[in-house]
Amino acid sequence: MHTHYRPDHSFDMVASRMGFSRTFKGSWAIDAKNNLCRTFVGDAPPDTPNPLCLPFTPHKVGESWTVDVNGSSRTATLKAGIE
């Protein structure tokens, strides 16, 4: 999964699984509790709350960390630009 955040607070997320990919879009914000909240426009990924708010910790380009979502852990890496 790749998520692209833009300065205008829009984002898109491209998820690939089992030979197909799907794009989700919406807006993002940092809330008062320092959570990164993504609000999907149209469909959200399966089993994903809308909005999806997760604790936000700043990272530098190149860093990797673990994110827990809905009981599963994922590795996230911050990369410059759009891949």
mmCIF file of the N, C-alpha and C atoms, coordinates in Angstrom:
data_MODEL
# 
_entry.id   MODEL 
# 
loop_
_atom_site.group_PDB 
_atom_site.id 
_atom_site.type_symbol 
_atom_site.label_atom_id 
_atom_site.label_alt_id 
_atom_site.label_comp_id 
_atom_site.label_asym_id 
_atom_site.label_entity_id 
_atom_site.label_seq_id 
_atom_site.pdbx_PDB_ins_code 
_atom_site.Cartn_x 
_atom_site.Cartn_y 
_atom_site.Cartn_z 
_atom_site.occupancy 
_atom_site.B_iso_or_equiv 
_atom_site.pdbx_formal_charge 
_atom_site.auth_seq_id 
_atom_site.auth_comp_id 
_atom_site.auth_asym_id 
_atom_site.auth_atom_id 
_atom_site.pdbx_PDB_model_num 
ATOM 1   N N  . MET A 1 1  ? 0.843   -1.158  0.000  1.00 0.00 ? 1  MET A N  1 
ATOM 2   C CA . MET A 1 1  ? 0.000   0.000   0.000  1.00 0.00 ? 1  MET A CA 1 
ATOM 3   C C  . MET A 1 1  ? 0.895   1.230   0.000  1.00 0.00 ? 1  MET A C  1 
ATOM 4   N N  . HIS A 1 2  ? 0.570   2.201   -0.814 1.00 0.00 ? 2  HIS A N  1 
ATOM 5   C CA . HIS A 1 2  ? 1.275   3.480   -0.844 1.00 0.00 ? 2  HIS A CA 1 
ATOM 6   C C  . HIS A 1 2  ? 0.260   4.589   -0.604 1.00 0.00 ? 2  HIS A C  1 
ATOM 7   N N  . THR A 1 3  ? 0.588   5.506   0.288  1.00 0.00 ? 3  THR A N  1 
ATOM 8   C CA . THR A 1 3  ? -0.264  6.660   0.542  1.00 0.00 ? 3  THR A CA 1 
ATOM 9   C C  . THR A 1 3  ? 0.532   7.910   0.213  1.00 0.00 ? 3  THR A C  1 
ATOM 10  N N  . HIS A 1 4  ? -0.080  8.803   -0.569 1.00 0.00 ? 4  HIS A N  1 
ATOM 11  C CA . HIS A 1 4  ? 0.567   10.044  -0.989 1.00 0.00 ? 4  HIS A CA 1 
ATOM 12  C C  . HIS A 1 4  ? -0.172  11.209  -0.335 1.00 0.00 ? 4  HIS A C  1 
ATOM 13  N N  . TYR A 1 5  ? 0.539   11.940  0.526  1.00 0.00 ? 5  TYR A N  1 
ATOM 14  C CA . TYR A 1 5  ? -0.038  13.092  1.218  1.00 0.00 ? 5  TYR A CA 1 
ATOM 15  C C  . TYR A 1 5  ? 0.389   14.364  0.500  1.00 0.00 ? 5  TYR A C  1 
ATOM 16  N N  . ARG A 1 6  ? -0.545  15.287  0.311  1.00 0.00 ? 6  ARG A N  1 
ATOM 17  C CA . ARG A 1 6  ? -0.245  16.540  -0.381 1.00 0.00 ? 6  ARG A CA 1 
ATOM 18  C C  . ARG A 1 6  ? -0.417  17.725  0.569  1.00 0.00 ? 6  ARG A C  1 
ATOM 19  N N  . PRO A 1 7  ? 0.301   18.818  0.289  1.00 0.00 ? 7  PRO A N  1 
ATOM 20  C CA . PRO A 1 7  ? 0.233   19.994  1.167  1.00 0.00 ? 7  PRO A CA 1 
ATOM 21  C C  . PRO A 1 7  ? -1.173  20.594  1.290  1.00 0.00 ? 7  PRO A C  1 
ATOM 22  N N  . ASP A 1 8  ? -2.055  20.349  0.311  1.00 0.00 ? 8  ASP A N  1 
ATOM 23  C CA . ASP A 1 8  ? -3.415  20.893  0.388  1.00 0.00 ? 8  ASP A CA 1 
ATOM 24  C C  . ASP A 1 8  ? -4.339  20.035  1.249  1.00 0.00 ? 8  ASP A C  1 
ATOM 25  N N  . HIS A 1 9  ? -3.765  19.051  1.957  1.00 0.00 ? 9  HIS A N  1 
ATOM 26  C CA . HIS A 1 9  ? -4.470  18.133  2.857  1.00 0.00 ? 9  HIS A CA 1 
ATOM 27  C C  . HIS A 1 9  ? -5.332  17.107  2.125  1.00 0.00 ? 9  HIS A C  1 
ATOM 28  N N  . SER A 1 10 ? -5.004  16.848  0.867  1.00 0.00 ? 10 SER A N  1 
ATOM 29  C CA . SER A 1 10 ? -5.630  15.725  0.164  1.00 0.00 ? 10 SER A CA 1 
ATOM 30  C C  . SER A 1 10 ? -4.647  14.549  0.189  1.00 0.00 ? 10 SER A C  1 
ATOM 31  N N  . PHE A 1 11 ? -5.165  13.363  -0.032 1.00 0.00 ? 11 PHE A N  1 
ATOM 32  C CA . PHE A 1 11 ? -4.300  12.186  -0.127 1.00 0.00 ? 11 PHE A CA 1 
ATOM 33  C C  . PHE A 1 11 ? -4.929  11.193  -1.081 1.00 0.00 ? 11 PHE A C  1 
ATOM 34  N N  . ASP A 1 12 ? -4.094  10.301  -1.587 1.00 0.00 ? 12 ASP A N  1 
ATOM 35  C CA . ASP A 1 12 ? -4.600  9.121   -2.263 1.00 0.00 ? 12 ASP A CA 1 
ATOM 36  C C  . ASP A 1 12 ? -3.822  7.926   -1.751 1.00 0.00 ? 12 ASP A C  1 
ATOM 37  N N  . MET A 1 13 ? -4.477  6.800   -1.767 1.00 0.00 ? 13 MET A N  1 
ATOM 38  C CA . MET A 1 13 ? -3.901  5.558   -1.258 1.00 0.00 ? 13 MET A CA 1 
ATOM 39  C C  . MET A 1 13 ? -4.105  4.498   -2.331 1.00 0.00 ? 13 MET A C  1 
ATOM 40  N N  . VAL A 1 14 ? -3.027  3.859   -2.741 1.00 0.00 ? 14 VAL A N  1 
ATOM 41  C CA . VAL A 1 14 ? -3.105  2.794   -3.732 1.00 0.00 ? 14 VAL A CA 1 
ATOM 42  C C  . VAL A 1 14 ? -2.791  1.485   -3.022 1.00 0.00 ? 14 VAL A C  1 
ATOM 43  N N  . ALA A 1 15 ? -3.761  0.583   -3.019 1.00 0.00 ? 15 ALA A N  1 
ATOM 44  C CA . ALA A 1 15 ? -3.606  -0.707  -2.350 1.00 0.00 ? 15 ALA A CA 1 
ATOM 45  C C  . ALA A 1 15 ? -3.603  -1.808  -3.396 1.00 0.00 ? 15 ALA A C  1 
ATOM 46  N N  . SER A 1 16 ? -2.606  -2.668  -3.341 1.00 0.00 ? 16 SER A N  1 
ATOM 47  C CA . SER A 1 16 ? -2.513  -3.807  -4.259 1.00 0.00 ? 16 SER A CA 1 
ATOM 48  C C  . SER A 1 16 ? -2.623  -5.093  -3.458 1.00 0.00 ? 16 SER A C  1 
ATOM 49  N N  . ARG A 1 17 ? -3.419  -6.012  -3.997 1.00 0.00 ? 17 ARG A N  1 
ATOM 50  C CA . ARG A 1 17 ? -3.598  -7.292  -3.309 1.00 0.00 ? 17 ARG A CA 1 
ATOM 51  C C  . ARG A 1 17 ? -4.104  -8.334  -4.295 1.00 0.00 ? 17 ARG A C  1 
ATOM 52  N N  . MET A 1 18 ? -3.488  -9.472  -4.275 1.00 0.00 ? 18 MET A N  1 
ATOM 53  C CA . MET A 1 18 ? -3.905  -10.614 -5.082 1.00 0.00 ? 18 MET A CA 1 
ATOM 54  C C  . MET A 1 18 ? -4.071  -10.260 -6.561 1.00 0.00 ? 18 MET A C  1 
ATOM 55  N N  . GLY A 1 19 ? -3.121  -9.511  -7.100 1.00 0.00 ? 19 GLY A N  1 
ATOM 56  C CA . GLY A 1 19 ? -3.112  -9.230  -8.524 1.00 0.00 ? 19 GLY A CA 1 
ATOM 57  C C  . GLY A 1 19 ? -3.951  -8.062  -9.003 1.00 0.00 ? 19 GLY A C  1 
ATOM 58  N N  . PHE A 1 20 ? -4.592  -7.332  -8.106 1.00 0.00 ? 20 PHE A N  1 
ATOM 59  C CA . PHE A 1 20 ? -5.327  -6.141  -8.541 1.00 0.00 ? 20 PHE A CA 1 
ATOM 60  C C  . PHE A 1 20 ? -5.014  -4.994  -7.594 1.00 0.00 ? 20 PHE A C  1 
ATOM 61  N N  . SER A 1 21 ? -5.257  -3.776  -8.078 1.00 0.00 ? 21 SER A N  1 
ATOM 62  C CA . SER A 1 21 ? -5.023  -2.615  -7.216 1.00 0.00 ? 21 SER A CA 1 
ATOM 63  C C  . SER A 1 21 ? -6.248  -1.720  -7.229 1.00 0.00 ? 21 SER A C  1 
ATOM 64  N N  . ARG A 1 22 ? -6.353  -0.937  -6.190 1.00 0.00 ? 22 ARG A N  1 
ATOM 65  C CA . ARG A 1 22 ? -7.493  -0.031  -6.027 1.00 0.00 ? 22 ARG A CA 1 
ATOM 66  C C  . ARG A 1 22 ? -7.004  1.263   -5.407 1.00 0.00 ? 22 ARG A C  1 
ATOM 67  N N  . THR A 1 23 ? -7.579  2.368   -5.822 1.00 0.00 ? 23 THR A N  1 
ATOM 68  C CA . THR A 1 23 ? -7.196  3.680   -5.310 1.00 0.00 ? 23 THR A CA 1 
ATOM 69  C C  . THR A 1 23 ? -8.318  4.239   -4.444 1.00 0.00 ? 23 THR A C  1 
ATOM 70  N N  . PHE A 1 24 ? -7.935  4.798   -3.307 1.00 0.00 ? 24 PHE A N  1 
ATOM 71  C CA . PHE A 1 24 ? -8.858  5.471   -2.397 1.00 0.00 ? 24 PHE A CA 1 
ATOM 72  C C  . PHE A 1 24 ? -8.374  6.905   -2.242 1.00 0.00 ? 24 PHE A C  1 
ATOM 73  N N  . LYS A 1 25 ? -9.307  7.841   -2.044 1.00 0.00 ? 25 LYS A N  1 
ATOM 74  C CA . LYS A 1 25 ? -8.939  9.257   -1.942 1.00 0.00 ? 25 LYS A CA 1 
ATOM 75  C C  . LYS A 1 25 ? -9.671  9.911   -0.786 1.00 0.00 ? 25 LYS A C  1 
ATOM 76  N N  . GLY A 1 26 ? -9.142  11.066  -0.376 1.00 0.00 ? 26 GLY A N  1 
ATOM 77  C CA . GLY A 1 26 ? -9.809  11.819  0.668  1.00 0.00 ? 26 GLY A CA 1 
ATOM 78  C C  . GLY A 1 26 ? -8.969  12.975  1.151  1.00 0.00 ? 26 GLY A C  1 
ATOM 79  N N  . SER A 1 27 ? -9.212  13.362  2.404  1.00 0.00 ? 27 SER A N  1 
ATOM 80  C CA . SER A 1 27 ? -8.471  14.472  3.015  1.00 0.00 ? 27 SER A CA 1 
ATOM 81  C C  . SER A 1 27 ? -7.842  13.996  4.323  1.00 0.00 ? 27 SER A C  1 
ATOM 82  N N  . TRP A 1 28 ? -6.784  14.708  4.735  1.00 0.00 ? 28 TRP A N  1 
ATOM 83  C CA . TRP A 1 28 ? -6.095  14.350  5.972  1.00 0.00 ? 28 TRP A CA 1 
ATOM 84  C C  . TRP A 1 28 ? -5.943  15.587  6.851  1.00 0.00 ? 28 TRP A C  1 
ATOM 85  N N  . ALA A 1 29 ? -5.818  15.348  8.170  1.00 0.00 ? 29 ALA A N  1 
ATOM 86  C CA . ALA A 1 29 ? -5.610  16.422  9.140  1.00 0.00 ? 29 ALA A CA 1 
ATOM 87  C C  . ALA A 1 29 ? -4.987  15.822  10.397 1.00 0.00 ? 29 ALA A C  1 
ATOM 88  N N  . ILE A 1 30 ? -4.298  16.654  11.153 1.00 0.00 ? 30 ILE A N  1 
ATOM 89  C CA . ILE A 1 30 ? -3.805  16.283  12.475 1.00 0.00 ? 30 ILE A CA 1 
ATOM 90  C C  . ILE A 1 30 ? -4.810  16.854  13.479 1.00 0.00 ? 30 ILE A C  1 
ATOM 91  N N  . ASP A 1 31 ? -5.402  15.995  14.305 1.00 0.00 ? 31 ASP A N  1 
ATOM 92  C CA . ASP A 1 31 ? -6.418  16.471  15.246 1.00 0.00 ? 31 ASP A CA 1 
ATOM 93  C C  . ASP A 1 31 ? -5.794  16.973  16.553 1.00 0.00 ? 31 ASP A C  1 
ATOM 94  N N  . ALA A 1 32 ? -6.640  17.408  17.485 1.00 0.00 ? 32 ALA A N  1 
ATOM 95  C CA . ALA A 1 32 ? -6.182  17.987  18.756 1.00 0.00 ? 32 ALA A CA 1 
ATOM 96  C C  . ALA A 1 32 ? -5.452  16.978  19.637 1.00 0.00 ? 32 ALA A C  1 
ATOM 97  N N  . LYS A 1 33 ? -5.650  15.675  19.392 1.00 0.00 ? 33 LYS A N  1 
ATOM 98  C CA . LYS A 1 33 ? -4.984  14.634  20.172 1.00 0.00 ? 33 LYS A CA 1 
ATOM 99  C C  . LYS A 1 33 ? -3.710  14.137  19.482 1.00 0.00 ? 33 LYS A C  1 
ATOM 100 N N  . ASN A 1 34 ? -3.261  14.849  18.459 1.00 0.00 ? 34 ASN A N  1 
ATOM 101 C CA . ASN A 1 34 ? -2.069  14.511  17.684 1.00 0.00 ? 34 ASN A CA 1 
ATOM 102 C C  . ASN A 1 34 ? -2.233  13.188  16.932 1.00 0.00 ? 34 ASN A C  1 
ATOM 103 N N  . ASN A 1 35 ? -3.455  12.947  16.435 1.00 0.00 ? 35 ASN A N  1 
ATOM 104 C CA . ASN A 1 35 ? -3.724  11.803  15.568 1.00 0.00 ? 35 ASN A CA 1 
ATOM 105 C C  . ASN A 1 35 ? -3.732  12.268  14.120 1.00 0.00 ? 35 ASN A C  1 
ATOM 106 N N  . LEU A 1 36 ? -3.240  11.436  13.232 1.00 0.00 ? 36 LEU A N  1 
ATOM 107 C CA . LEU A 1 36 ? -3.375  11.667  11.803 1.00 0.00 ? 36 LEU A CA 1 
ATOM 108 C C  . LEU A 1 36 ? -4.707  11.057  11.401 1.00 0.00 ? 36 LEU A C  1 
ATOM 109 N N  . CYS A 1 37 ? -5.625  11.897  10.953 1.00 0.00 ? 37 CYS A N  1 
ATOM 110 C CA . CYS A 1 37 ? -6.961  11.435  10.574 1.00 0.00 ? 37 CYS A CA 1 
ATOM 111 C C  . CYS A 1 37 ? -7.128  11.532  9.065  1.00 0.00 ? 37 CYS A C  1 
ATOM 112 N N  . ARG A 1 38 ? -7.495  10.408  8.460  1.00 0.00 ? 38 ARG A N  1 
ATOM 113 C CA . ARG A 1 38 ? -7.783  10.370  7.030  1.00 0.00 ? 38 ARG A CA 1 
ATOM 114 C C  . ARG A 1 38 ? -9.274  10.141  6.860  1.00 0.00 ? 38 ARG A C  1 
ATOM 115 N N  . THR A 1 39 ? -9.923  11.044  6.136  1.00 0.00 ? 39 THR A N  1 
ATOM 116 C CA . THR A 1 39 ? -11.342 10.926  5.839  1.00 0.00 ? 39 THR A CA 1 
ATOM 117 C C  . THR A 1 39 ? -11.463 10.560  4.365  1.00 0.00 ? 39 THR A C  1 
ATOM 118 N N  . PHE A 1 40 ? -12.022 9.390   4.102  1.00 0.00 ? 40 PHE A N  1 
ATOM 119 C CA . PHE A 1 40 ? -12.135 8.898   2.738  1.00 0.00 ? 40 PHE A CA 1 
ATOM 120 C C  . PHE A 1 40 ? -13.362 9.496   2.064  1.00 0.00 ? 40 PHE A C  1 
ATOM 121 N N  . VAL A 1 41 ? -13.214 9.852   0.795  1.00 0.00 ? 41 VAL A N  1 
ATOM 122 C CA . VAL A 1 41 ? -14.319 10.314  -0.028 1.00 0.00 ? 41 VAL A CA 1 
ATOM 123 C C  . VAL A 1 41 ? -14.695 9.142   -0.924 1.00 0.00 ? 41 VAL A C  1 
ATOM 124 N N  . GLY A 1 42 ? -15.953 8.745   -0.888 1.00 0.00 ? 42 GLY A N  1 
ATOM 125 C CA . GLY A 1 42 ? -16.356 7.532   -1.609 1.00 0.00 ? 42 GLY A CA 1 
ATOM 126 C C  . GLY A 1 42 ? -16.044 6.333   -0.738 1.00 0.00 ? 42 GLY A C  1 
ATOM 127 N N  . ASP A 1 43 ? -15.593 5.258   -1.345 1.00 0.00 ? 43 ASP A N  1 
ATOM 128 C CA . ASP A 1 43 ? -15.303 4.032   -0.610 1.00 0.00 ? 43 ASP A CA 1 
ATOM 129 C C  . ASP A 1 43 ? -14.045 4.157   0.240  1.00 0.00 ? 43 ASP A C  1 
ATOM 130 N N  . ALA A 1 44 ? -14.077 3.517   1.397  1.00 0.00 ? 44 ALA A N  1 
ATOM 131 C CA . ALA A 1 44 ? -12.891 3.350   2.240  1.00 0.00 ? 44 ALA A CA 1 
ATOM 132 C C  . ALA A 1 44 ? -12.402 1.912   2.039  1.00 0.00 ? 44 ALA A C  1 
ATOM 133 N N  . PRO A 1 45 ? -11.140 1.649   2.336  1.00 0.00 ? 45 PRO A N  1 
ATOM 134 C CA . PRO A 1 45 ? -10.666 0.268   2.245  1.00 0.00 ? 45 PRO A CA 1 
ATOM 135 C C  . PRO A 1 45 ? -11.516 -0.644  3.143  1.00 0.00 ? 45 PRO A C  1 
ATOM 136 N N  . PRO A 1 46 ? -11.652 -1.918  2.761  1.00 0.00 ? 46 PRO A N  1 
ATOM 137 C CA . PRO A 1 46 ? -12.457 -2.853  3.568  1.00 0.00 ? 46 PRO A CA 1 
ATOM 138 C C  . PRO A 1 46 ? -12.006 -2.890  5.027  1.00 0.00 ? 46 PRO A C  1 
ATOM 139 N N  . ASP A 1 47 ? -12.970 -2.969  5.925  1.00 0.00 ? 47 ASP A N  1 
ATOM 140 C CA . ASP A 1 47 ? -12.727 -3.066  7.368  1.00 0.00 ? 47 ASP A CA 1 
ATOM 141 C C  . ASP A 1 47 ? -11.954 -1.873  7.920  1.00 0.00 ? 47 ASP A C  1 
ATOM 142 N N  . THR A 1 48 ? -12.106 -0.705  7.286  1.00 0.00 ? 48 THR A N  1 
ATOM 143 C CA . THR A 1 48 ? -11.410 0.507   7.721  1.00 0.00 ? 48 THR A CA 1 
ATOM 144 C C  . THR A 1 48 ? -12.444 1.534   8.164  1.00 0.00 ? 48 THR A C  1 
ATOM 145 N N  . PRO A 1 49 ? -12.331 2.038   9.388  1.00 0.00 ? 49 PRO A N  1 
ATOM 146 C CA . PRO A 1 49 ? -13.272 3.080   9.822  1.00 0.00 ? 49 PRO A CA 1 
ATOM 147 C C  . PRO A 1 49 ? -13.056 4.362   9.019  1.00 0.00 ? 49 PRO A C  1 
ATOM 148 N N  . ASN A 1 50 ? -14.112 5.147   8.892  1.00 0.00 ? 50 ASN A N  1 
ATOM 149 C CA . ASN A 1 50 ? -14.030 6.419   8.180  1.00 0.00 ? 50 ASN A CA 1 
ATOM 150 C C  . ASN A 1 50 ? -14.676 7.502   9.029  1.00 0.00 ? 50 ASN A C  1 
ATOM 151 N N  . PRO A 1 51 ? -13.880 8.429   9.585  1.00 0.00 ? 51 PRO A N  1 
ATOM 152 C CA . PRO A 1 51 ? -12.442 8.625   9.329  1.00 0.00 ? 51 PRO A CA 1 
ATOM 153 C C  . PRO A 1 51 ? -11.585 7.608   10.086 1.00 0.00 ? 51 PRO A C  1 
ATOM 154 N N  . LEU A 1 52 ? -10.363 7.433   9.591  1.00 0.00 ? 52 LEU A N  1 
ATOM 155 C CA . LEU A 1 52 ? -9.367  6.581   10.228 1.00 0.00 ? 52 LEU A CA 1 
ATOM 156 C C  . LEU A 1 52 ? -8.366  7.498   10.922 1.00 0.00 ? 52 LEU A C  1 
ATOM 157 N N  . CYS A 1 53 ? -8.319  7.443   12.252 1.00 0.00 ? 53 CYS A N  1 
ATOM 158 C CA . CYS A 1 53 ? -7.412  8.291   13.033 1.00 0.00 ? 53 CYS A CA 1 
ATOM 159 C C  . CYS A 1 53 ? -6.425  7.403   13.793 1.00 0.00 ? 53 CYS A C  1 
ATOM 160 N N  . LEU A 1 54 ? -5.144  7.671   13.595 1.00 0.00 ? 54 LEU A N  1 
ATOM 161 C CA . LEU A 1 54 ? -4.073  6.917   14.246 1.00 0.00 ? 54 LEU A CA 1 
ATOM 162 C C  . LEU A 1 54 ? -3.080  7.889   14.867 1.00 0.00 ? 54 LEU A C  1 
ATOM 163 N N  . PRO A 1 55 ? -2.433  7.497   15.964 1.00 0.00 ? 55 PRO A N  1 
ATOM 164 C CA . PRO A 1 55 ? -1.434  8.382   16.580 1.00 0.00 ? 55 PRO A CA 1 
ATOM 165 C C  . PRO A 1 55 ? -0.371  8.795   15.565 1.00 0.00 ? 55 PRO A C  1 
ATOM 166 N N  . PHE A 1 56 ? -0.006  10.065  15.606 1.00 0.00 ? 56 PHE A N  1 
ATOM 167 C CA . PHE A 1 56 ? 0.982   10.613  14.667 1.00 0.00 ? 56 PHE A CA 1 
ATOM 168 C C  . PHE A 1 56 ? 2.281   10.909  15.396 1.00 0.00 ? 56 PHE A C  1 
ATOM 169 N N  . THR A 1 57 ? 3.358   10.411  14.847 1.00 0.00 ? 57 THR A N  1 
ATOM 170 C CA . THR A 1 57 ? 4.698   10.696  15.340 1.00 0.00 ? 57 THR A CA 1 
ATOM 171 C C  . THR A 1 57 ? 5.523   11.155  14.141 1.00 0.00 ? 57 THR A C  1 
ATOM 172 N N  . PRO A 1 58 ? 6.149   12.321  14.219 1.00 0.00 ? 58 PRO A N  1 
ATOM 173 C CA . PRO A 1 58 ? 6.962   12.781  13.075 1.00 0.00 ? 58 PRO A CA 1 
ATOM 174 C C  . PRO A 1 58 ? 8.109   11.813  12.780 1.00 0.00 ? 58 PRO A C  1 
ATOM 175 N N  . HIS A 1 59 ? 8.411   11.653  11.507 1.00 0.00 ? 59 HIS A N  1 
ATOM 176 C CA . HIS A 1 59 ? 9.517   10.807  11.050 1.00 0.00 ? 59 HIS A CA 1 
ATOM 177 C C  . HIS A 1 59 ? 10.280  11.533  9.963  1.00 0.00 ? 59 HIS A C  1 
ATOM 178 N N  . LYS A 1 60 ? 11.524  11.129  9.770  1.00 0.00 ? 60 LYS A N  1 
ATOM 179 C CA . LYS A 1 60 ? 12.357  11.692  8.717  1.00 0.00 ? 60 LYS A CA 1 
ATOM 180 C C  . LYS A 1 60 ? 12.317  10.783  7.500  1.00 0.00 ? 60 LYS A C  1 
ATOM 181 N N  . VAL A 1 61 ? 12.577  11.359  6.339  1.00 0.00 ? 61 VAL A N  1 
ATOM 182 C CA . VAL A 1 61 ? 12.620  10.584  5.108  1.00 0.00 ? 61 VAL A CA 1 
ATOM 183 C C  . VAL A 1 61 ? 13.625  9.447   5.275  1.00 0.00 ? 61 VAL A C  1 
ATOM 184 N N  . GLY A 1 62 ? 13.195  8.243   4.921  1.00 0.00 ? 62 GLY A N  1 
ATOM 185 C CA . GLY A 1 62 ? 14.037  7.055   5.027  1.00 0.00 ? 62 GLY A CA 1 
ATOM 186 C C  . GLY A 1 62 ? 13.764  6.220   6.262  1.00 0.00 ? 62 GLY A C  1 
ATOM 187 N N  . GLU A 1 63 ? 13.093  6.783   7.256  1.00 0.00 ? 63 GLU A N  1 
ATOM 188 C CA . GLU A 1 63 ? 12.803  6.030   8.480  1.00 0.00 ? 63 GLU A CA 1 
ATOM 189 C C  . GLU A 1 63 ? 11.670  5.022   8.251  1.00 0.00 ? 63 GLU A C  1 
ATOM 190 N N  . SER A 1 64 ? 11.731  3.908   8.988  1.00 0.00 ? 64 SER A N  1 
ATOM 191 C CA . SER A 1 64 ? 10.673  2.892   8.996  1.00 0.00 ? 64 SER A CA 1 
ATOM 192 C C  . SER A 1 64 ? 10.210  2.685   10.435 1.00 0.00 ? 64 SER A C  1 
ATOM 193 N N  . TRP A 1 65 ? 8.935   2.314   10.617 1.00 0.00 ? 65 TRP A N  1 
ATOM 194 C CA . TRP A 1 65 ? 8.364   2.077   11.935 1.00 0.00 ? 65 TRP A CA 1 
ATOM 195 C C  . TRP A 1 65 ? 7.172   1.139   11.778 1.00 0.00 ? 65 TRP A C  1 
ATOM 196 N N  . THR A 1 66 ? 6.630   0.661   12.885 1.00 0.00 ? 66 THR A N  1 
ATOM 197 C CA . THR A 1 66 ? 5.494   -0.260  12.875 1.00 0.00 ? 66 THR A CA 1 
ATOM 198 C C  . THR A 1 66 ? 4.224   0.501   13.224 1.00 0.00 ? 66 THR A C  1 
ATOM 199 N N  . VAL A 1 67 ? 3.154   0.209   12.484 1.00 0.00 ? 67 VAL A N  1 
ATOM 200 C CA . VAL A 1 67 ? 1.845   0.813   12.714 1.00 0.00 ? 67 VAL A CA 1 
ATOM 201 C C  . VAL A 1 67 ? 0.865   -0.317  12.998 1.00 0.00 ? 67 VAL A C  1 
ATOM 202 N N  . ASP A 1 68 ? 0.067   -0.179  14.064 1.00 0.00 ? 68 ASP A N  1 
ATOM 203 C CA . ASP A 1 68 ? -0.959  -1.163  14.392 1.00 0.00 ? 68 ASP A CA 1 
ATOM 204 C C  . ASP A 1 68 ? -2.316  -0.636  13.949 1.00 0.00 ? 68 ASP A C  1 
ATOM 205 N N  . VAL A 1 69 ? -2.999  -1.392  13.071 1.00 0.00 ? 69 VAL A N  1 
ATOM 206 C CA . VAL A 1 69 ? -4.308  -1.012  12.564 1.00 0.00 ? 69 VAL A CA 1 
ATOM 207 C C  . VAL A 1 69 ? -5.230  -2.219  12.660 1.00 0.00 ? 69 VAL A C  1 
ATOM 208 N N  . ASN A 1 70 ? -6.342  -2.040  13.361 1.00 0.00 ? 70 ASN A N  1 
ATOM 209 C CA . ASN A 1 70 ? -7.360  -3.100  13.474 1.00 0.00 ? 70 ASN A CA 1 
ATOM 210 C C  . ASN A 1 70 ? -6.763  -4.441  13.887 1.00 0.00 ? 70 ASN A C  1 
ATOM 211 N N  . GLY A 1 71 ? -5.817  -4.432  14.812 1.00 0.00 ? 71 GLY A N  1 
ATOM 212 C CA . GLY A 1 71 ? -5.251  -5.665  15.327 1.00 0.00 ? 71 GLY A CA 1 
ATOM 213 C C  . GLY A 1 71 ? -4.138  -6.282  14.494 1.00 0.00 ? 71 GLY A C  1 
ATOM 214 N N  . SER A 1 72 ? -3.748  -5.628  13.406 1.00 0.00 ? 72 SER A N  1 
ATOM 215 C CA . SER A 1 72 ? -2.624  -6.150  12.623 1.00 0.00 ? 72 SER A CA 1 
ATOM 216 C C  . SER A 1 72 ? -1.530  -5.092  12.540 1.00 0.00 ? 72 SER A C  1 
ATOM 217 N N  . SER A 1 73 ? -0.286  -5.554  12.478 1.00 0.00 ? 73 SER A N  1 
ATOM 218 C CA . SER A 1 73 ? 0.866   -4.657  12.419 1.00 0.00 ? 73 SER A CA 1 
ATOM 219 C C  . SER A 1 73 ? 1.364   -4.549  10.990 1.00 0.00 ? 73 SER A C  1 
ATOM 220 N N  . ARG A 1 74 ? 1.750   -3.339  10.632 1.00 0.00 ? 74 ARG A N  1 
ATOM 221 C CA . ARG A 1 74 ? 2.309   -3.071  9.310  1.00 0.00 ? 74 ARG A CA 1 
ATOM 222 C C  . ARG A 1 74 ? 3.561   -2.233  9.473  1.00 0.00 ? 74 ARG A C  1 
ATOM 223 N N  . THR A 1 75 ? 4.500   -2.426  8.570  1.00 0.00 ? 75 THR A N  1 
ATOM 224 C CA . THR A 1 75 ? 5.698   -1.597  8.563  1.00 0.00 ? 75 THR A CA 1 
ATOM 225 C C  . THR A 1 75 ? 5.460   -0.432  7.622  1.00 0.00 ? 75 THR A C  1 
ATOM 226 N N  . ALA A 1 76 ? 5.719   0.779   8.103  1.00 0.00 ? 76 ALA A N  1 
ATOM 227 C CA . ALA A 1 76 ? 5.591   1.992   7.299  1.00 0.00 ? 76 ALA A CA 1 
ATOM 228 C C  . ALA A 1 76 ? 6.981   2.570   7.070  1.00 0.00 ? 76 ALA A C  1 
ATOM 229 N N  . THR A 1 77 ? 7.190   3.144   5.887  1.00 0.00 ? 77 THR A N  1 
ATOM 230 C CA . THR A 1 77 ? 8.455   3.796   5.550  1.00 0.00 ? 77 THR A CA 1 
ATOM 231 C C  . THR A 1 77 ? 8.122   5.129   4.908  1.00 0.00 ? 77 THR A C  1 
ATOM 232 N N  . LEU A 1 78 ? 8.789   6.191   5.355  1.00 0.00 ? 78 LEU A N  1 
ATOM 233 C CA . LEU A 1 78 ? 8.570   7.516   4.782  1.00 0.00 ? 78 LEU A CA 1 
ATOM 234 C C  . LEU A 1 78 ? 9.550   7.710   3.634  1.00 0.00 ? 78 LEU A C  1 
ATOM 235 N N  . LYS A 1 79 ? 8.992   7.947   2.437  1.00 0.00 ? 79 LYS A N  1 
ATOM 236 C CA . LYS A 1 79 ? 9.805   8.153   1.241  1.00 0.00 ? 79 LYS A CA 1 
ATOM 237 C C  . LYS A 1 79 ? 9.480   9.514   0.643  1.00 0.00 ? 79 LYS A C  1 
ATOM 238 N N  . ALA A 1 80 ? 10.471  10.127  0.040  1.00 0.00 ? 80 ALA A N  1 
ATOM 239 C CA . ALA A 1 80 ? 10.274  11.418  -0.619 1.00 0.00 ? 80 ALA A CA 1 
ATOM 240 C C  . ALA A 1 80 ? 9.598   11.205  -1.968 1.00 0.00 ? 80 ALA A C  1 
ATOM 241 N N  . GLY A 1 81 ? 8.733   12.136  -2.360 1.00 0.00 ? 81 GLY A N  1 
ATOM 242 C CA . GLY A 1 81 ? 8.127   12.068  -3.681 1.00 0.00 ? 81 GLY A CA 1 
ATOM 243 C C  . GLY A 1 81 ? 7.028   11.033  -3.781 1.00 0.00 ? 81 GLY A C  1 
ATOM 244 N N  . ILE A 1 82 ? 6.590   10.789  -4.997 1.00 0.00 ? 82 ILE A N  1 
ATOM 245 C CA . ILE A 1 82 ? 5.519   9.817   -5.254 1.00 0.00 ? 82 ILE A CA 1 
ATOM 246 C C  . ILE A 1 82 ? 6.103   8.678   -6.062 1.00 0.00 ? 82 ILE A C  1 
ATOM 247 N N  . GLU A 1 83 ? 5.892   7.466   -5.562 1.00 0.00 ? 83 GLU A N  1 
ATOM 248 C CA . GLU A 1 83 ? 6.358   6.264   -6.265 1.00 0.00 ? 83 GLU A CA 1 
ATOM 249 C C  . GLU A 1 83 ? 5.190   5.539   -6.878 1.00 0.00 ? 83 GLU A C  1 
# 
